[in-house]
Amino acid sequence: MSETISRKEQLEEDVYALLKKLDMLQTRVLSVAWHMIPHLQSEFPMLPRGKVKREDEERFLEDFYQAYSKGTFDAYLKKREERWAFYRSPEWAEKKAEAYKVFGHRCMACGASGGPLSVDHIISRNEAPEKELEIKNLQILCIFCNKGKSGSRQDYRKREDLLSLIRHLGIKLNKAS
């Protein structure tokens, strides 16, 4: 009988240890989610908006866990994976090179040319996925102007940029015919 009790006690301890590890893992996942709030807010409409106070952590974590349980987080990860696959594609690399060739290596908003630049979609890929590889929907921005633009349809191309684009498209049309 004492052997059975000790075996039962051992099983209870093992189960308790496993539950404790599972709880620690869940806490880590939720802690990472807590630090990702600004990004997650745009993806999960049920999450609180604006700057989240630390006392709202429990509510946020509960909402996040419910979204995670329903598979919403999996959908978010899949969407994010598809996004990065696009930005690593040879088609995007070719289109970026074309944009730099047409518009040059300077920010169309502030004119900076020395720092890191990015090719920006004027109309976002979320709004118009069919325009993601159209040169007419691209502009060159420094990382600071691009961050400041985020989500808007602000077109910073100036007259000379548009003329350069028209000449480029005319050259492409002439070569095709």
C-alpha positions in Angstrom: 0.0 0.0 0.0 2.8 2.4 0.8 4.4 1.7 -2.6 1.1 2.6 -4.3 0.9 5.9 -2.3 4.4 6.8 -3.1 3.8 6.1 -6.8 0.7 8.2 -6.7 2.5 11.0 -5.0 5.3 10.7 -7.6 2.7 11.0 -10.4 1.1 14.0 -8.7 4.5 15.7 -8.4 5.3 14.9 -12.1 1.9 16.3 -13.2 2.4 19.4 -11.0 5.9 19.9 -12.5 4.5 19.6 -16.0 1.7 22.1 -15.2 4.2 24.5 -13.8 6.4 24.3 -16.9 3.3 24.8 -19.1 2.3 27.8 -17.0 5.8 29.3 -17.4 5.7 28.7 -21.1 2.3 30.4 -21.4 3.5 33.3 -19.3 6.5 33.7 -21.6 4.3 33.7 -24.7 2.0 36.3 -23.1 4.9 38.4 -22.0 6.2 38.5 -25.5 2.7 39.4 -26.7 2.6 42.2 -24.1 5.7 43.8 -25.5 4.3 43.5 -29.1 1.1 45.5 -28.2 1.6 48.4 -30.6 2.0 46.0 -33.5 -0.7 43.6 -32.4 -3.3 46.3 -32.0 -3.4 46.8 -35.7 -3.9 43.1 -36.3 -6.4 42.3 -33.6 -9.3 44.7 -33.4 -10.5 43.2 -30.1 -7.3 44.4 -28.2 -7.3 47.8 -26.4 -6.4 50.8 -28.4 -3.7 53.5 -27.7 -1.0 53.2 -25.1 -1.9 50.4 -22.8 -1.3 50.9 -19.1 0.5 48.2 -17.1 -2.7 47.7 -15.0 -4.5 46.7 -18.1 -2.1 43.9 -18.6 -4.4 41.2 -17.2 -7.3 42.2 -19.5 -4.9 42.4 -22.5 -3.4 39.0 -21.8 -6.9 37.5 -21.4 -8.0 39.1 -24.7 -4.9 37.9 -26.4 -5.2 34.4 -25.1 -8.8 34.2 -26.3 -7.7 35.4 -29.8 -4.8 32.9 -29.7 -7.1 30.1 -28.7 -9.5 30.9 -31.6 -6.7 30.6 -34.1 -6.6 34.4 -34.8 -2.9 34.5 -33.8 -2.2 31.6 -36.3 -3.8 33.6 -39.0 -1.8 36.7 -38.0 1.5 34.6 -38.2 0.5 33.2 -41.6 -0.2 36.7 -42.9 3.1 38.0 -41.6 4.9 35.0 -43.2 3.3 35.7 -46.5 4.3 39.4 -46.2 7.9 38.5 -45.6 7.9 36.0 -48.5 6.8 38.9 -50.8 9.6 41.2 -49.6 12.2 38.4 -50.2 10.8 37.5 -53.7 12.9 38.1 -56.8 9.9 40.1 -58.3 10.1 42.6 -55.5 13.9 42.8 -55.7 13.5 43.6 -59.5 10.8 46.2 -58.9 12.9 47.9 -56.1 15.9 48.1 -58.5 13.6 49.6 -61.1 12.2 52.2 -58.7 15.7 53.3 -57.7 16.7 53.5 -61.4 13.6 55.7 -62.2 13.5 57.9 -59.1 17.1 57.9 -57.9 18.6 57.3 -54.5 17.0 60.2 -52.5 14.0 60.5 -50.2 11.1 62.0 -52.1 9.7 63.6 -48.9 12.6 65.2 -47.2 15.3 64.9 -49.9 17.8 62.9 -47.8 20.2 60.9 -49.8 22.8 59.7 -47.4 20.9 57.5 -45.0 18.9 54.2 -45.4 16.2 54.4 -48.0 13.2 52.1 -48.7 10.8 51.6 -51.5 7.3 52.5 -50.3 3.9 51.5 -51.6 1.7 54.7 -51.9 -1.4 52.6 -51.7 -0.6 49.8 -49.2 -0.5 46.2 -50.2 -3.4 45.5 -47.8 -5.6 48.0 -49.6 -4.6 47.1 -53.2 -2.6 43.9 -53.5 -3.0 44.0 -57.3 -0.8 47.2 -57.3 2.0 45.8 -55.2 4.4 45.4 -58.2 3.3 48.5 -60.2 6.0 51.1 -60.5 3.3 53.7 -60.6 2.4 52.9 -57.0 6.0 53.2 -55.6 8.1 56.0 -54.2 11.5 56.2 -52.4 11.4 57.3 -48.8 14.0 57.4 -46.0 13.2 55.1 -43.1 12.1 58.1 -41.0 9.6 59.5 -43.6 8.3 56.0 -44.3 7.7 55.5 -40.6 5.9 58.8 -40.4 3.7 58.0 -43.4 2.7 54.6 -42.1 -0.8 53.8 -43.2 -1.6 57.0 -45.2 -1.8 57.3 -48.9 0.6 60.3 -49.0 2.3 60.6 -52.4 5.5 62.5 -52.1 6.5 62.3 -55.8 7.3 65.7 -57.2 6.7 66.9 -60.8 10.2 65.8 -61.9 9.7 62.4 -60.4 6.4 61.9 -62.3 8.1 63.1 -65.5 10.9 60.6 -65.0 8.2 57.9 -64.5 6.4 58.9 -67.7 9.7 58.8 -69.6 10.4 55.4 -68.1 7.0 54.0 -69.0 7.3 55.5 -72.5 10.6 53.7 -73.0 9.1 50.4 -71.8 6.1 50.9 -74.2 8.4 51.7 -77.2 10.6 48.6 -76.5 7.6 46.4 -76.4 6.2 47.5 -79.7 
